Amino acid sequence: MLNWDKLLCEERIRKSHTFKDEYVTRNEFEADYDRIVGSSSVRRLQDKAQVFPLQKNDVVRTRLTHSMEVSAIARSLAKTVGLRLESENIFDRNKTEKFMGMLQTAGLIHDLGNPPFGHYGETVIRNWYESKVVDVKRSRDKHYKIEQEDADFLYFDGNVQNLRIVTKLQTMLDHYGANFTYGTLASIIKYPYSSITTIHEKKKFGYFKSEEKIVKSIWEHTGLSEGVRHPAAYLLEAADDIVYICDDIEDGVKKGYIPWKEEYSCLKEKLKDNAVYQKLFKRIDDKKAEVGLGKREYLLAQVRLFRNYVQGHLIRTAVDSFFEHYDLIMDGKFELSDLLEKDRKLIHYLKKITSIYCFSCDEVLTLEIVGDRTIKELLDIFYNAIHTSNADIIRDEKKYEGKIYHLISDNYKYIAAFDYDVEKQKELKDINEYEKMHLIVDFISGMTDSYAVSLYKKLLGISLPE
């Protein structure tokens, strides 16, 4: 049975020396939020796509506004769960506040690791690595078997990069990254197993080989183990789903892609045999939008009402499901892994609407083609210049390879050359192929959509530096 005292672990990898006085009232999880909210990693989310990349207006959500909403919903879920646990004498108010701070932080940072062009960017990195690296190894050795270091990039995932950012890359020349609490770090590990497990059993994984020791330390301090999620991770996943499922619908209507009046009627018809949904739809229909609005404004008001009411419904589902499966969750045996399973039919129909009208629209498909070309070309350029070059070549800025290497952030280069076993910097010549690959992917996956396109154009001579 998991223990909440350990799950809410406020210790950090590097011992905190924060000065305490009578004016400091925040707990350590709230301190996590404060130390990341103004960071460059969070700010870059403003120029990373949620659904529609490279937008020049504020009509639809970016990855930043999405993360802010997830943070708010996650905090609300934590408060609701915490208050109920208080009523059952499992929590006190102090634990509830810690839980709220933990999930508020987790919600804000849950997408920091997403590369340019969102989930499609992840696919591009995976496909590029398979064709550029893995297929070459297979052609050279017919008995080649995928090792963990290859699997890390063959199944690259923004959630996994997220952990790397906050434990290593976040703060300039600080190998502890943001140095978060062990509790917060545990809450963002969605899939608590390695990429080797992914090869044989799973479709996802939770940490790179490079962060394996950190993850084991997280498990040790929080009482978790391989394959066992932190209970907060279930609520974080639910908060993410609750937000994007409804927000993608609203954004699709705002962009003019979803014919909402027709699709809403169709949705009600498909779910007419479900009394719970019919009651929900009636509440939405009875809540009339403001009289006097224009046709478009009225439509947007109606879809906004739909979003609000459905999110409220899904929040109740998540909380009820958490307590329905509480013992299994605390025993590390909750196999469904999804607190919104009861609403899978509604969620399926909503995802289908966005899939048909948004993810398949010309705008998104065209920009994904741009993203595909951009990320592949950048990976090729940096891989060809750095991966097989020796230290003397990439250190020499008079050579092409040295110029390319120079473009990479000093912080990424610092982490690539840091030896965590002996706590000191390595010589450039001692950086191995796996560490060079991380260096390249850290740099490119950390780019915003606009910066990636801009750098791509400059390096290919399509445009000149300003």
N, C-alpha and C positions, 0 to 999 in steps of 0.2 A: 504494500500500500504506500503510495506517494505521500510525502509529508509536506504540508503547506509551509512550515517554518523553513524548510530547505528550498522549496520551490520559489519562495520569495526571498532568495538569497541576495543580500545587498553588497556582498564582497565583490571586489574587482580583481582582474588579473594583476594589475599593479595596485598595490595598496593605496587607498585614497588618503590624501593628507589635507582634505578640505577643512578650513578653519570653521569651527562651530561657535556660534554665539547666540545670544537671546533673540536676535533678529532673523536667524536662519530657521525657518519652519518647514522647509521642504524635506521629503524623504529622498532616499537615494535614487529611486525610480523617476521621481520628478526632476532630480538633478540630471539624470540621463537625458530627459527631454530638453532641458535647458541647454545642455552642452551640444546638442545636435541641431536644434531648430534653426539656428542662424548659420549653419555650415554651408560650404560650397556644394556638398553632395545633395543637400535638400534643395538649395536654390536651383541647381541644374535641372531638377525635375520640372521646372516651369517650361523648359524647352524640350521636353520628351513627350512623345505621343501617348495619349490614352487610347483613342480609337483613330482620330484624324491627325496625321503628322503635319508639321510645318504650317500651322495655322497662323494667319496674320491678324486675327481678331480674337476677341475674348468670348465668342459665342459658346464654344464648347470647352469641355474640361481638358486640362493637361494632366500629366502624371502627378504634378504637384497638388492641384486642386483635388484630384482623386485621393491622394494620400492624406490630405487634410481632413476630408470627409470620413475616410476609413479610421483615422485617428479619433475623431469625435464619436463615431458609432462604437468603436472598440472600447473607448472609455465608458460609454453608457452601458454596454454589455457588462463590463467589469463591475460597475457600480450596482447594477441590478443583481448580478450573481453574488457580489460581496454582501449586499444587504440581506439576501436570503440566507447566506451562510452564517451571517450574524444571528439571524433569528433561530438558527439551529445550533448556536453556540460553537460553531466551527471557526468562525472569524470573530475578531473584535473590530472596532472602527479603524484602528491603526492598520490592520491587515487589508481592509477594504480600500483604504486610501493608497496603500502600496500597490495593490492589484490594479487600481485605476491608473496610477502613474505608469506602471509597467505596460499596460495595454495601450495607453495613449501614445507612449513612445514607440512601441512596436508598430502601431498603425501608421505613424508618420514615416518610419524608416523601411517599411516592408518592401518597397519598390526601388530602393536606392541602387540596387545592382542591375536594374534593367538597362540593356544597351540601347543605342539609338534605334528608332523605329520599333520599339516595344517588343512584343513576343515574336514578331517576324524577324527582328534582329537576332534573337536567340537562335532561330532556325538557320539563319544565314551563317552564323558562327559555327554551328554544328556541322552543317553541310560542307563548309569550306574546310574545316579541320579533317573531315573524313576524306575528302578528295585530295587535299594537299599533303596530309601526313599519313593517315592510316592506310589509305589505298597504296601509297608508295611502299610502306612497310610490308603490306600483304604481297605486293608484286616481287619484293626482294626475298621474302621468306614465306613459303606456302604453309608453314607450320606456325606462323605468327598468331599469337593470342593477345587480345587486348589487355593491357595492364591498366592499373588504376590511373596512372598519370595520363594515359591517352583517353581513358573513359571520362576523366574530368572535363575534357574539352569536346569530346565526341557527344556528350550529353549536356553540354553547357546550359546553365539555367541562371537567370537573374537572381532567384532566391538564394542560390549558393554564393554568387558573387557578392550579394548583400552582406553575408556574414564576413566575407573577406574584407569588405570596405570598413565595417565598424570595428573589426578586431585588428586591422593592420593599416589600411590605406587612408583613413579619414583625416588624420592630423599630420601636417607637414613634418617630416623627419622624426616621427614618433612611432616606433614599431608596435605600440599598443593600440594604435588607431584611436577610436573614441574612448577606449577603456571603460566600456559599459559594465554594469553589474552582471554577474553570472545569471541572475534571474531574467533580465531583459534579453540577454543573448540566447538563453534557452527558449524563450517564447517565440523567437523568429525562425527557429529551425523547424521548418514545416515537414521535412522528411528525414528523420533521424537515423540515416544510414548512408554509407559511402556509395560512390559511383560503381564500385565493383558489384555491389548488391543489385544495382540498376541493370547491369548486364545480364544477370541471371534471373532476377525475380521482378523488379520494379520498373516503372517508367520514369521515376524521378529519384533524386538523391538530395542530401542536405548539406554536404561539406566536401571541399576539395581535400586531397591528400595533404596539401600544404597547411591546412588548418586542423588536421586530425588531432594533434596534441591539445590544441585549444578546446576542441569539442569534448575530448575525454576529460579535460579539467572542468568544463561546464557540467558534464554529467556527474562528476564526482561531487561537486559543490551543491548541486540541486537534487541529487538522489535519482537522477534519470539514468537511462542506459540505452544502448542501441535498439532502435525500433520503438522506443517509448517516447511519445510526445509530451511536452509540457501541457497541462490543461489549458493554459492561456493560448496555446497555438491553435486549438480548436475554435476558440472565440475570435481570434484574429482572422482565421480563414473565413469564418462566418461573416465577420464585419466586411471583409474585402468583397465577398460574394454579394452581400446585401447592397453594397454601394454600387459596384460596377453593373450588376444585372439591371438595376433600375435606371442608373445614370446613363448608360449606353442607349437605352430607349429614349430618354429625354433629349440627349444630344443628337440622336438620329432624326428626331422630329424637328428640332431646331434647325438642323442643316437642310431640312426639306426632303430627306430621303425616305422616311417612314410615313406612309399614309395612315396616320394614327386612327382616324375615325373608323376606317374600314378594319384595321387590324385589331382595334379594341373590341369592336363588335364580334369579330371572328373569335377572339380570345374568350369572350363571355360564352359564346356558343359551344366552343370546345370543352369548357369547364362547367357546363350548365348542370351536370349531375352531381356536382360537389357543392353541398350546402354551405360550407365554410366560405368558399370563394364567391358564391352567389351573394352571401351576406356582405362580403367585402366589397364587391362591385356595386351593390346597392348603396352602401355608405358613400362610395365615390360619386355615384350618379346623383345622390341626394344633395351633395355638397356642390352647389352651383358656383361657377366662376362669376366674377364681377359683371354686372350688367353694363352695357355700353362699350365693351371691348370690341376691337376690330376682329375680323375672322381669324387672322393668324394669331393675334394676342389671346383670343379665347381658346384656340387649340392648344397653345403653349401652357395656358393656365390649367387646362384640363389634364394634360399629360403630367404637369407638375403635381397636381392633386393625386393622380395615379401613383406617381413615384413615392410621394410621402406616405400614402396609405399602405402601399405594398411593402415599403421598407419597415413600417411599423409592424405589419403582420409578420414579416420574416424575422424581425428582432424577437418577437414573442415566441416564434417557432424555435429559434436558436436557444433561448434561455430555457424553455420547456424541455428541449431535447438534451441540453447539458445536464439538467437535474434528473431526467429520466434515465440517463446512462451514467450518472455520476460515479457509481461504484466501479463500473467498468473503466471509466476514464482514470480514476484514481488508482486502479490496479494495473493500468497500462495495457488493457485488453480491449479497448473500444475499437472494433474492427471496421465499423462503417466509416469512420474518420470524418464524417460530414454531418454537422448538426442540422443541416437544412434538408435532410433526406425526405422528410414528410412532404415537402413542397417541390419535389423533383419534377412533377408534371408541369406545374406552373412555370418553374425555372426553365425547363426544357423549351416551352413555347416562347418565352421571352428571349432566350438565347437564339432561337431559330429566327425570330423577327430581325434581330440585329445582324445575324449572319447573312440573311437574304438581302437586306436593304443597305447595311452599312459596310460590313467587311467585304462585300462583293461589289461595291459601287466603284465606278471608274476612278474617282478621286483617290480612294484608298489603294486600289490595285496599282494605279500609276505610281503613287508615291512609294509603294512597297517595291516596285521595280527599281525606282531610284535608290531606295535603301539597300536593296540587294547589290546593285552595282557599286554603290559607295562603300559599303562595309567590306565586300570582297576585295575591291581594289586596295583599300587601306590595309587590310590584312596581308595581301600579297606584297605590298610595298615594304611594310615594316618587317615581315617575316623574311623576305629575300635579302634585306639589308642587314638584319641583326642575327637571325637565328643560327646561321652557319658561319658568321664572321667571327674572327678572333678579336681579342681585346684591343690589340694595337690598331686594327682597322676601324672599329666602331668608336674608339676614343679620338681618332684623328678627324677633326671637323673639316679638314681640307678635302677629305675623301667623301664620296656620295654617301656611303654607309654611315660615316660619322655625322654627316649633316642630318640624316634621318634619325639617328639615335639621339641627337641633340634636341629634336623636337619633342621628345617624351618628357613628361613632368619629372623633375628631380625627385619628387616624393616616390613615384613609382620605381624609379631606378634605385633609390635608397632601400626600399623594401625588397626588391629583387636581389639585392646584394647583402641583405642582412641574414646572418646565420643565427637562428633562434636557439640552437643547441649551446652555443658558447656566448651568446648575447653580444655579438660584435659584427662589424662589417667585413665582408669577404672582398678579396681582390676581384676585379672585373673578369679576369681570366678564369676564375673559379665558378662563375655562374653557369649552371648546367642548362641543358635544352629545355627542361620542364620550367625552370625559373625564367628563362627568356620568353617562353610561350606565355607565362603569366604576365610578364612585363608588357608584352604586346597587347594581350587581351584586356589587361587592367586599363591601359591607356585608351584603347578604342571603345571598349564598352562603357567607359566613363564619359564619353563625349555626349553632348546634346545633339539632337537631330540637325540643327542648323550648323553647328561647328563641324560635324562630320562631313556634311555636304560641302561646306566652305573649304575645309582642308583638302578634301578629295579634288576639288576643282583646281586648287592652287598647285597641288603636287603633280597633277596631270597637265598643267599648263592651260587649263580651260579659262582660268581667271588669274590675275596677278595679285600678289599681296598688296594691301592698301597701305 
